[in-house]
Amino acid sequence: MKNLKLLQLLESVLGKGKSTSGNNIAFFSPFISHYKPKLEIDINTNHNGENPWHCWISEKKGRSIVSLFKQLNLSKEKFEQLARIIETSKYRNHDTATEKSVAIQLPDDYRPLWIKKLTPDYRNAIYYLESRGITIFDIIKYRIGYCENGEYSGKIIIPSYDGNGQLNYFVSRAFYKNDKQKHKNPKISKDIIGFELFINWAEPIILCEGSFDAISIKRNAIPLFGKIIQPALQKKIIQERVRNIYICLDADALKNALQIAERFMGEGLNVYFVELKNEDASELGFKKITNILADIDVLTFERLMQLKMGMIWA
């Protein structure tokens, strides 16, 4: 039985894995560059808490994920996550069907874009991202990939990870203009915190609509994956006592943006309302949106009422 939580943890470190024989998953090796995934890991944890792994190119190997993580010099948090997962798999019986319904995985055909390929799809995916102002540094930071085959064929894949580095959502965007389905996202709840792994709750946060907006803003930006704020994010903002929050939604989401602003103003937060006109954050780009954010004053209740009345009379 595959341990899906362990697989999620491994993919947060090594990128998307590929099933091979039995319960083995193959990853691109972090020890040596190779065009094929040659690091194989058995994710079926045995009674001793072991998951044998072997890199068939560098010949590095071990009996446990702990030994692999030590080789990679990972953070203390990753070891703590691993310990919780291994203990769970050793001492508790899981309902596999339930776990599968809750867990989310990247598409089977996901391929990382930071590993260069000489295929038309790879070149077109890179060209599309460059046209959106996405750099190689963004690709690596957000682990952006793409699919050449399968149900997400011809689409960019942008994962979202929670505060523990676990995949909690992903979005896709077609990179061919003639693709009639521009977006295709997993059919799971959006009640998550987008890009939480990169958020510093002690600093001002910026709420925006989509992944490309958040990547363009770069600093402490949380995509809503839509126009409304989900309960999990709202609760987290209050719990973390965030003092300053910027609301940067598209012009066609004015009503939603004002509702969010009023809600947080009622909680005593300093709200900064970004009045976008004909362009969204991703179209403006990092420099322009940064200048806009720097020039905004805190939203007052008087200005909030003006905006609400203007919306009524428009």
Buried (B, 14 or more C-beta within 10 A) or exposed (E): EBBBBBBBBBBBBBBBBBEEEEBBBBBBBBBBEBEEBBBBBBBBBEEEBBBBBBBBEBEBBBBBBBBBBEBEEBEEEBEEBBEEBBEBBEEEEBEEEEBEEEBBBBBBBBBBBBBEBEEEBBEBBBEBBEEBBBEEEBBEBBBBBBBBEEEBBBBBBBBBBBBBBBBBBBBBBBBBEEBEEEEBBBEBEBEBBBBBBBBEBEEBBBBBBBBBBBBBBBBBBBBBBBBEBBEBBBEBBBEEEBEEBBBBBBEEBBEBBBBBBBBBBEEEBBBBBBEBEEEBBBBBBBEEBBEBBEEEEEBEEEBBEEBBEEEEEE
